[in-house]
Amino acid sequence: MAPALPRVGRRTVEALLAANAKDLGECSLMLVHGRYAPGAPPRFTVTLDGEARRVQVRDEASVLGVVAALHEHRSTAASSDVLVLTTGIEDEQLGWDVRGRAVRRKTLTVENAEVVLQRFGATALDPRMYRERWLLEALVEAEPAEDGWPRVGGVLTRDAALRALTAERLGLRAVHGSSGQDGQVTLDADILLAWSRTPAGPRRFAELGATERAELKKWLAEVAGPAVPVLLSLAEAGLGHDALPLGLLGAALRDPAAQPDTVLALGGLFGQVMPRRSELAVFTDAVEGTLTRWIADARTSQDARRRVDAVLDRADELADKAGLIPGLTASRFLPSSFTAQLRRTVAEARRSPAAGEAALADLLGHALAGLRPDHVQAAETAVRVARWLSGPEPAVTNVAAAVRAHVSDWGWVDRALTVLWAGDPDGDLETGRDLRALYEQARERRQRLDQEFARRLAAWAAHATARHPDACLVIENVLDTVVRPLAGQAAPLLLVLDGMSSAVAAQLGEEAERDGWREIVPRPEAGEAPARLAAVSMLPSITRVSRASLLTGEAAGGGQSTETSGFTAFWKRRRKAAALFHKAAIGGEAGHALSHELMTALASDAVVGVVLNTIDEALDNGRHGRGTTWSLADVTHLRELLAAARSYGRPVVLVADHGHVLERGSRADAPTAAADGAESARWRTGDAVEDGEIAVHGPRVREGGGAVILPWREDIRYTGRRAGYHGGASLAEVTVPVLVLLPAGEEAPKDWVPLPRELSTPGWWRTRATGDGPESAAVPAARLTTPDHPTPARATAPSESAPAAEARPSTRTEAAPPAAESLGTMVVSSEVYAAQKEYVRKAPEAKVVAAVIDALVTAGGTMSPAALATAISATGRVRRNIEGFVATVQRLLNVEGYPVLGFIDGGHAVKLDVPLLRGQFLPKPKEGEADEAASQGEEKA
């Protein structure tokens, strides 16, 4: 049987024409030994020696066919046209009359090496390529039709040839991100896994010849990693599109004790491609690494989010069909495992806070945690509420202490209850049941606080006045006590958020800090920690009396005209110009967020007040933020006003006129309590006090002739159903949060100090992180004090808190045991730190860097910049530009660019990676080195 003729393609013909261009000046026929590839174009144009020439290619198997083709060409074609005949006929059979008209007077043999050399524009080939016939044939056959192979201009190496061939055969140039800076295709597991999700990518590989597939698989394993052969084997088997989902399911075999049924089920999914356990582990790791990067992109890109969802949903679908879901509950990627871990977190939180925290740590480690913030919020809230419930029963001792406790602690419980009430975002019944159980338990405890507060409030209201508030900050004194002291440097901007509760204030305060604002408070008494301000509303806690009293600086009642005249009169008595803006006067014309009059006032030296009704109106109209949260953007004009205040250098006071309670549970539009004398949703007149109500009278009761009945239970209302209500005697309604904000970096006025996030947030709210030492929770409030009121002993510097007797040289022959060094002290004493310090000009003192490290370790690895500045101040060094200071410490700690220290949360928190810090500065000795050191120690002993 005669050997098969070599296949000749268009690119081969073009290469032969180019190589024989000089001879084609006299001849118009070229004979080529081979068979023209089916489907290749029979006619095309080439440029030879600068001249465009038409080419016709025919495949002829007989002498007669060759002669006929030649005569036809001579009679019909132009003189410059070229006829190329591919044939298997020997030269002796053709005769001289045909060969004499052909280039070089013979049938040309195709040398693939010469063709490749010419098509790449190379001067020589890698010697190894001459031994790989399959490679040369593939390069000749696969040359891109549009631009051809890239020109190399020198030696064509085997790797360069294989890289070009792989990119063309697999269609990698169509994969997003595959082209490097030099224009060449990047070949790594990431790119190939992304390629597996393209519509035709895996099929293109499966259609290649067996030899070429095997050789490409072998080479790609060398250059792109050991995961690639498994991927390409799946592509060969028609499973390429499911490669990523299958790789995720391979995690089921990570457990050495995996059941035989699991192995069989996984084998059924992989079919004949089922790799060895070690190969599958490598492939699974590569898939998880790629998906981790995709998920990071999905946080900001909807296209990336859809790509991730498609892979993960398919993985869950395959796992469900194979019965693998129960064995993959610990997976870090599957949506089903995320749901299972969320269920477990909430269920464990009901059992104990510690169990809930352990389960929450697993949930936060799930790759989908960053894409499902609402679900994570529900889980974190469940654990937080469990912590609060596990603490001692809080008590109400007096009104002043109660409103302060509410704005700094119990109001955060109200915030958590809102999240628990909303339930699981996906409507999962099991999770929802456990969230509801936690809600009921916490609501019962909160209700006991409201009941006791109402009793204390009634007794206090009977005699309390603005002049004698009994240690309370009453709402009519806010202007004089809080706002007026700020007016000494720059005129403040007073923003009245009608109906803002302590729960809402907590959320807005957090976001304001992320937006570059810093909360400040009056300097506390010696021994006390700074705390957020809170006032007591007028009674009943309704807008008509509370807001008027706030803005006039005295007990009053009335509408906008009363508020405006009273506000300007208050500041006029203090020799200050003032302007107050309501509703229609706030918004600007087209192209302007704020009105011209308001911007003119902000640019002046006048004290400016603005009343924002969004929260109160949203509750009245049935809308409550985005369900469970309020943000700065939710309050109309708030973000624009904060930006304007920043540009004009104004301090900002965010204050409410009263708080609110939310509608929870009632579906009926009718009142929940029928009573005579109902004046509003949450207050009435009369004599008979029912269950859940309290009778209140006194000089600060501005309705009902000085005596009213107020409900303290949140489920009592005297009017139709709304989203929320105010006017009653609950803590959420009577407490008025007051937040004083300065742009970050600006110096606080005299007798004012920063309030770091760690002090404005209750300890039970802060999610515990896995720390380095025994204390991994966030910094307790007692340890974070102002520079003027340091704690007597600091956990961040154990050596300084040791007794004085231990610090002095001992007169005894036996030395006392040394105090344990803190992590910060060990780091700054290490050789690595000393080497790093050589490259940092004006590096901070070692004790300051040690204090930074120890403070962050004590805080669980994360602190706000303000709290970190406070910790630094305790060393006797004041750092006003904390961002620049952290940047300097980063240069000391981030060895070889590893992120030991850095900003997170948009620059509003500082994070220390404690394990990485230890690995860089205090590496553990290898086993052999440790044994040698131990033996040396024994010899010395």
URDASUL-V35316 format. One record per helix or strand of 2 or more residues. SS is the DSSP state (@ for helix, = for strand). FROM is the first residue (numbers start at 1). TO is the last residue. If there is no record, write none. Layout:
SS,FROM,TO ; SS,FROM,TO
This chain:
=,7,8 ; @,10,19 ; @,23,25 ; =,29,33 ; =,35,36 ; =,43,48 ; =,51,59 ; @,63,76 ; =,82,87 ; @,91,94 ; @,96,99 ; =,102,109 ; @,112,120 ; =,124,125 ; @,127,131 ; @,133,142 ; =,155,156 ; @,158,170 ; @,172,174 ; @,189,195 ; @,201,206 ; @,210,224 ; @,228,236 ; @,240,253 ; @,260,273 ; @,277,298 ; @,302,322 ; @,325,328 ; @,335,351 ; @,353,364 ; @,367,371 ; @,373,390 ; @,399,422 ; @,429,461 ; @,475,486 ; =,493,497 ; @,502,514 ; =,517,522 ; =,533,536 ; @,543,552 ; @,560,573 ; =,578,581 ; @,583,585 ; @,596,603 ; =,607,612 ; @,614,621 ; @,632,634 ; @,638,647 ; =,652,655 ; =,661,662 ; =,678,680 ; =,683,684 ; =,693,697 ; @,704,706 ; =,707,711 ; =,724,725 ; @,731,734 ; =,735,743 ; =,752,754 ; @,757,760 ; @,781,783 ; @,787,789 ; @,795,797 ; @,804,807 ; @,823,828 ; @,831,837 ; @,846,858 ; =,862,863 ; @,865,873 ; @,882,893 ; @,895,897 ; =,901,904 ; @,905,907 ; =,909,912 ; @,914,921 ; @,927,940
